[in-house]
Amino acid sequence: MIIPNKNSSFSDFMASLIVDFPNENIPFFKNEEEWKSYASFLSQENSFAKNGVPIPNGFKNRTDWELAFFQSMASYN
């Protein structure tokens, strides 16, 4: 999984999840403006939910949510 930053795109982040979590149901990403829909879906997936990945509500932008996701999954094996 890439370390999220303001210069990376949401599609880069999603692609890195497909590589690192091949057994999860990662949706095919199409629209950067709909990141909250994808983030909501991801936060409910088994491995992500077990590790406390937050829902996107309350995050000002996708990068802040991606960082929270990254921190939640940092110790995942």
Secondary structure, DSSP 8 states (H G I E B T S, - for coil): -----TTS-HHHHHHHHHHH-TTS-------GGGHHHHHHHHHHSHHHHHTT---STT-SSHHHHHHHHHHHHTT--
